[in-house]
C-alpha cells in the first residue's frame, strides 16, 4: 500500500471533529518541557479512540500505533504548525524529528522503521510511507530529522474538514494535580 492509498484508507477511519476538538481543548496547556510527554500520550491514545480502535496504541520503539485492519505499523509525530500556518495556509516545508540520539550523532539509519509516519497538526492529519520519507532524512547533532516539502505527504484530513466543538471546564493539568493529591493522601 502506498502513501496515497493509505491516506484514503484512513480518511474515513478517524473522527476528525473529535481530534480537532481535543487539540483545541488542550490548547497550550501542555506545551512546557515537563508536560510534552503527557500531551503526546493523550494525542496518541486519542488517535486510537477516534479511529474506533483501528489504530491500536502500542507505544513501542519507533511505532505508536498498529493498524488492526492492514497490519501496518505507524509512528505518530505531532507538531502544531507543521501542516498549516496559524493563518490556515498550507506550509511549504515539514520538519519532523524522527529519532533523538540524545546528543550523539549517528547518521540517518533507522533500524526497523515504521511502515508509515502520521503527521499531526492542530486540525489536520497527514501520512507518508517509510519508502517515501527516507529520501528526506537528515542527520543532526542530536538525531535524525525528515526535512521535506509539504507535497511529500498525503492529507488524511484538513482544517476545512473539521468542526471544532468548544468544550468548557476541561483541564488536564487540574485533573493530573487532583490525581497526584489522591495518591499522596492515600498514604495518610
Secondary structure, 3 states (H helix, E strand, C coil): CCHHHHHHHHHCCCCHHHHHHHHHHHCCCCCCCCCHHHHHHHHHHHHHHHCCCCEEEEEECCEEEEECCCCCEEEEEECCCCCECCCCCECCEEEEEEEECCCCCCCCCCCCCCCEEEEEECCEEEEEEHHHHHHHEEEECCEEEEEEEHHHCEEEECHHHCCCCCCCCCCHHHHHHHHHHHHHHCCC
